[in-house]
Amino acid sequence: MFPPGPVLAEGRTRRTGLPAPRSSAQPKTRRWISQARSLIVQAGAFAEHTIRSVEHTVCADPSWTGDLYDYGHTPPTVTVTSATVDGPWLRVELARSTTIRLTLRLDLRTRVPSYRTPFG
């Protein structure tokens, strides 16, 4: 059995991944150079947990699309913001070539385990 924690799903293909080993302060990094992506984070293998809130990194510079050595940029200014979720799923929209750090606040075993998906 998997430990409690978030499960990632790629929103376009609806393909799920393995749960993360811890439920909070877990870095999530995905990089697609050529196109934007949408990811679904699920709280638990059967959506049995509740994501109360998420803190995530934000870069205000829209021209920043890669590493420090890609375009000769200086490192971007990255800030942290938060949002309330109160559900078993979280959709993350990633611009092309994006790196993001998510910190999830979970309430464990607050929902009935289910095979229901966020896709309807």
N, C-alpha and C positions, 0 to 999 in steps of 0.2 A: 504494500500500500504506500502511496506517495505521502510525504509530509504535507501539512496544510500550507497553502501558499498560492500565489497567483499562477495561472496557466495562460500562455500566450496563444493567440490564434491570428493568423494572417487574414485580414478582413476580405481581401479580394478572392482568395482561393478557399477560405473557410477551413484551412488546415490547422489543426491544433498542435501545440508543442508540449513539452514536458513541464511540470510545475517547477517554479523556482524553489531553491532549497530553503529560503527564509521568506517571511511575509512582510518585513519592513526593511527600509534602507537598502533595498536590492537594486543595483544599477541595471537598467534596461537600455541596451544600445543596439540599434539596428541602423545599417547604412545601405541605402540604395542610391547609387550615383545618378542614374538616368531618370528616375520618375518618383513621384510622391507615392506613399503607401498609407494604408489604414490598418491598424492593428487592434485586436480586441484582447484585453486582459481580463481573465475570468478568475474570480476568487474561489479557488479550490477546484478539484477535479470534477466535482458534480455541482458546482456553484453553491456550495453549502455555507460559504462565508459571505460577509457583507463588506464591501469596500466603503468605508465611511468617508475618507477624504484622500486626496492625492496632492503631493507637492511635486512640481516639475520644473525643470530648467527652461528658461526662455532666452533667446538671443534676439535683440531688437534690430540687429543689422541684417536686412534682407539680402544683401549682396554676399554674405558669408555662406558659402555652400560647401566647405570642405576643410581640409587640414590647413595648418599654418603655411605650408609650403606650396599650396595649390596656386594661389594668386598673389603671393607676396604680401598678404595682409598681416597686420598685427593681430594678436589674439582678440577675439570679440568680447564684448562685455556681456556676461551671462548673469542673469538674475534668477531668482527662485520665486514662483508664485504657487498658490494653492487653489483647489476647487473642492466642493462637496460633491460626493457621488451618491452615497446611500443606496447602493445596489450591488448585484453580484458581478456586473460587467462594467468595463471602462473602455471606451473607444479612444484610441490615440491616433491622431492624424500627423503624419510625418512628411515634411517637405523633402524634396530630393536631397540626398547627401546629408542627412540630419543625424545628429547624436543628441540623445536626451537622457536625463536621469530622472527616474520616478521613485518617489518614496510613498508607499501605500500605508494607510492606517486601516487595519482590518479588525472586525469583530468576528471571532471564530465560532463556527457551528451555530449560526443564528438562523439558518434557513434549512428547509427540508431538502436533502439531496435529490437532484433531479437530472434527467437527461435533456431538459429543455436547453435551447441554444439562444443566443442573442439575435439570431438571423430570422426568427419567426417561426 
